[in-house]
Amino acid sequence: MSSRTPKYSPLREKPSFEQPSSSTPDSPLSTEHDTFLERYSDAPTQNHSWLARARREPILLSLYIVNTVFLISLISLVARNTTTQCEDPSLRGLYSPLNDAVRYKNAAFKKGFITDMSAYMGWPTDKKDELWTDLYRYMPVRVPKTEAHRLPNKTAHLTVDGWEEDYMVGIDVFHQLHCLNVLRRSFYPQRYRGMGMWHPNGTLNMLGWVHIDHCIESLRQSLQCSADIAPIPFTWMPERKYMLLRMDTYHRCRDFDALHAWTRERQVGEYSESRHVEGGRVVDYAGMADVLAGVSEEELRRVRWDLPAAVREGRPWDGE
């Protein structure tokens, strides 16, 4: 019995990402496609190359081109939206407990201006406050005693009962998000008391400003360290005669959701700034003096030589 090539059954289902198919069951192309394939489905495979038949049959050649273009588009779309793990030179120099959790993905940024806004934007509400806090809720991260020697800096023991021999670290991206939230809240002193730069009488809230100034510097260093080099295209607005940067562009990103999930799954207990491991046990100093207790605004104003004279003297600032 001579060998026969199996009949080709064309794909009828749309791809999962709803990319339109190059032919549909009701289209003329689909009918010609089926007829042609049926004509050749019983042909012997010997001495008949697919390419040779394609040269003789324009329809088959057209199908080959269409399918090739479709396959390239499919691969591009899948690659664009796939989270991957790849070698990152920045992970080689310093140890982090999250090194193995790092994944990468392409992500489109939002414009974030009037329209195309994220859930984190807009006037503050209780729901938005919860979203922001959840971004950095899972700190600190536990470092097993056996891994602590790999850390680039000395750190404190984990202040959770039962884990006193292990160590803890913060993760910089979560601190940066905390700082960004500090800046966000500082714009709404009526809602977040004490978070703004100014007292109601127009004088500088020195402690609030020191925190804000620290956060601005921390974010600057982090942005320059990561140095996102994604190209941002320009677009001309003829009605306004204005060249605009388009923010809704693709970036190659570390998968924050994966890092967030990693820390959430390894949460070992509630963290408190007032706890400390002493003699192998956790000691809680809750109710003792706050870290800023006794800090004098007058002393801070004298130390910060960069302040205007009026601010240093405790007077309202007139902008000069």
C-alpha positions in Angstrom: 0.0 0.0 0.0 1.5 3.3 -1.0 1.9 5.9 1.7 -0.6 8.8 1.8 -0.2 12.2 3.4 -2.8 12.8 6.1 -5.6 15.3 5.3 -4.9 18.8 6.6 -7.6 20.1 9.0 -7.6 23.9 9.0 -7.7 25.6 12.4 -11.2 27.0 13.0 -10.8 28.4 16.5 -9.5 31.9 17.1 -6.3 32.3 19.0 -6.7 33.0 22.7 -5.7 36.7 22.3 -8.5 37.2 19.7 -6.2 38.1 16.9 -8.4 38.0 13.7 -7.7 35.0 11.6 -6.4 35.4 8.0 -9.4 33.4 6.7 -12.8 32.4 8.0 -15.0 29.4 7.2 -17.3 31.5 5.1 -14.7 33.4 3.1 -13.8 32.6 -0.5 -10.2 32.1 0.5 -11.2 29.4 3.0 -13.2 27.5 0.3 -10.3 27.6 -2.2 -8.0 26.6 0.6 -10.0 23.5 1.5 -10.6 22.5 -2.2 -6.9 22.8 -3.0 -5.8 20.8 0.0 -8.3 18.1 -0.7 -7.0 17.9 -4.2 -3.5 17.2 -3.0 -4.3 15.3 0.2 -4.1 11.9 -1.6 -1.0 12.7 -3.7 2.1 10.6 -3.1 4.8 12.5 -1.1 7.7 11.1 -3.1 9.3 13.5 -5.6 6.8 16.2 -4.8 8.2 19.0 -2.6 5.9 21.5 -1.0 7.8 24.4 -2.4 7.7 23.0 -5.9 3.9 22.7 -5.7 3.7 26.2 -4.2 5.4 27.6 -7.3 2.8 25.9 -9.5 -0.1 26.9 -7.4 -0.4 30.7 -6.5 -3.1 29.9 -3.9 -0.8 27.7 -1.9 2.0 30.3 -2.1 -0.4 32.9 -0.8 -1.4 30.7 2.1 2.2 30.1 2.9 2.9 33.9 3.1 -0.3 34.6 5.1 0.5 31.8 7.6 4.1 33.0 7.9 3.0 36.5 8.7 0.4 35.3 11.1 3.0 33.1 12.9 5.5 36.0 13.2 2.7 38.2 14.7 1.7 35.5 17.1 5.3 35.0 18.3 5.7 38.8 18.7 2.5 39.1 20.7 3.3 36.2 23.0 6.8 37.5 23.6 5.5 41.0 24.3 3.2 39.8 27.1 5.2 36.9 28.5 7.0 37.1 31.8 10.5 35.6 31.5 13.5 35.0 33.6 16.8 36.1 32.1 20.3 36.8 33.2 20.6 40.3 34.7 24.1 41.6 35.3 22.8 43.8 38.1 22.0 40.7 40.1 25.6 39.4 40.1 27.3 41.9 42.3 25.1 42.1 45.4 23.1 39.3 47.1 19.4 39.8 47.7 17.0 37.2 49.0 14.8 38.1 46.0 17.3 37.4 43.3 15.7 34.1 42.3 12.3 35.7 42.3 13.2 38.3 39.6 11.2 37.9 36.4 10.8 40.2 33.4 8.0 41.4 31.3 7.1 44.1 28.7 4.6 46.5 30.0 2.8 49.5 28.5 2.9 52.6 30.8 -0.3 54.7 31.1 -0.4 58.3 30.0 -1.7 59.3 33.4 -2.8 62.7 32.3 -6.5 63.6 32.4 -7.4 60.3 30.7 -5.8 56.8 30.8 -5.4 56.9 34.5 -4.5 54.1 36.9 -6.3 53.2 40.1 -3.5 54.9 42.1 -4.2 58.3 40.6 -6.8 60.9 41.5 -8.1 62.6 44.6 -7.3 60.6 47.8 -9.9 58.2 49.1 -9.9 55.4 51.7 -9.7 52.9 48.8 -6.8 54.6 47.2 -5.0 54.8 50.5 -5.4 51.0 50.9 -4.0 50.4 47.4 -1.0 52.5 48.1 -0.3 50.9 51.4 -0.6 47.4 50.0 2.2 48.1 47.6 4.8 48.0 50.4 2.8 46.2 53.2 5.1 43.2 53.3 8.3 44.4 54.9 10.7 43.3 56.2 11.9 40.2 54.5 13.3 37.3 56.4 16.9 36.2 55.7 17.8 32.7 57.1 20.7 32.6 59.4 22.5 30.4 56.9 22.2 33.0 54.2 22.9 36.2 56.3 26.7 36.1 55.6 25.9 36.8 51.9 24.3 40.2 52.7 26.5 43.2 51.7 25.7 45.0 55.0 25.2 44.0 58.5 21.5 43.9 59.6 19.4 43.2 62.7 17.9 39.9 63.9 14.3 39.2 62.9 12.0 40.6 65.6 9.4 37.9 65.4 9.0 35.3 68.2 10.4 31.9 67.1 12.6 33.5 64.4 15.1 35.4 66.5 18.2 33.6 65.1 17.3 34.7 61.6 17.8 38.2 60.2 15.6 40.8 58.4 16.1 43.3 55.6 14.0 45.8 53.8 13.7 45.7 50.0 14.5 49.0 48.3 11.5 49.1 45.9 9.1 48.9 48.8 10.9 51.7 50.6 10.7 53.8 47.4 7.0 53.2 47.1 6.6 54.2 50.7 8.5 57.5 49.9 6.3 58.1 46.9 3.3 57.7 49.1 4.7 60.2 51.5 5.0 62.7 48.7 1.5 62.0 47.5 0.0 62.5 51.0 2.0 65.7 51.5 -0.1 67.4 48.9 -3.2 66.9 51.0 -2.4 68.2 54.5 -6.1 68.7 55.3 -6.6 64.9 55.0 -3.2 63.7 56.3 -2.4 65.8 59.3 1.2 66.6 59.9 2.3 65.2 56.5 2.6 68.6 54.7 5.6 71.0 54.7 3.8 73.9 56.3 2.1 74.7 59.5 -1.2 76.5 59.3 0.5 79.8 60.3 2.8 79.6 57.2 6.0 78.5 59.0 7.8 75.4 57.9 6.9 72.0 59.4 10.5 71.1 59.9 10.0 67.4 60.7 7.6 66.9 57.8 9.9 68.7 55.4 13.0 66.6 56.5 11.0 63.4 55.7 9.9 64.8 52.3 13.4 65.9 51.5 14.8 62.5 52.4 12.2 60.8 50.2 12.9 63.0 47.2 16.6 62.2 47.4 15.9 58.5 47.9 13.8 58.4 44.8 16.3 60.4 42.8 19.1 57.9 43.6 16.8 55.0 42.8 15.7 56.4 39.4 19.3 57.1 38.4 20.4 53.7 39.6 17.8 51.8 37.6 18.1 54.3 34.7 15.2 53.1 32.5 16.3 53.6 28.9 12.9 52.8 27.2 12.5 55.2 24.2 9.6 57.7 24.5 8.3 58.8 21.1 7.4 62.4 20.2 4.1 63.2 18.5 3.1 66.4 16.9 -0.2 68.1 17.8 -1.1 70.2 14.8 -4.1 71.8 16.4 -2.0 73.1 19.3 1.3 73.4 17.3 3.0 71.5 20.1 5.5 68.6 20.2 4.3 66.1 22.9 6.1 63.2 24.5 3.9 60.1 24.5 4.0 58.3 27.8 1.9 55.3 26.8 4.9 53.3 25.6 6.4 49.9 26.2 9.1 49.3 28.9 11.1 46.2 29.9 10.2 45.8 33.5 11.0 43.6 36.4 7.7 41.9 37.3 6.7 43.7 40.5 3.7 41.4 41.0 6.1 38.5 41.2 8.3 40.2 43.8 5.2 41.3 45.8 3.8 37.8 45.8 7.2 36.4 46.9 7.3 38.6 49.9 3.6 38.1 50.8 4.1 34.3 50.8 7.0 34.6 53.1 5.5 36.9 55.6 6.4 35.5 59.1 4.7 37.9 61.4 3.8 41.5 62.2 6.7 44.0 62.2 7.1 46.8 64.7 9.8 49.4 64.9 9.8 49.2 68.7 11.0 45.6 68.8 14.6 44.4 69.2 16.2 41.1 69.8 18.3 41.1 72.9 19.9 38.0 74.5 18.2 35.8 71.9 14.7 37.0 72.7 12.4 39.7 71.3 12.0 42.8 73.5 9.1 45.2 72.8 9.6 48.9 73.7 6.1 49.9 72.7 5.0 53.0 74.6 8.5 54.3 75.0 9.7 57.5 73.4 9.0 58.0 69.6 12.1 58.1 67.4 11.5 61.8 66.8 10.7 62.6 70.4 12.9 65.4 71.8 14.0 66.4 68.3 13.9 70.2 68.3 12.7 72.0 65.1 14.9 75.0 66.1 18.0 72.7 66.2 17.1 71.2 62.9 16.7 74.6 61.3 20.2 75.6 62.5 21.7 72.4 61.2 20.2 72.8 57.7 22.3 75.6 56.4 20.5 75.4 53.0 17.3 76.9 54.4 16.3 80.6 53.7 16.9 83.0 56.5 13.2 83.5 57.2 12.7 79.8 57.6 15.7 79.3 59.8 14.4 82.1 62.0 11.0 80.4 62.2 9.1 83.0 60.2 6.8 82.4 57.2 8.5 82.0 53.9 7.7 84.6 51.2 9.4 82.8 48.4 12.7 84.7 48.5 
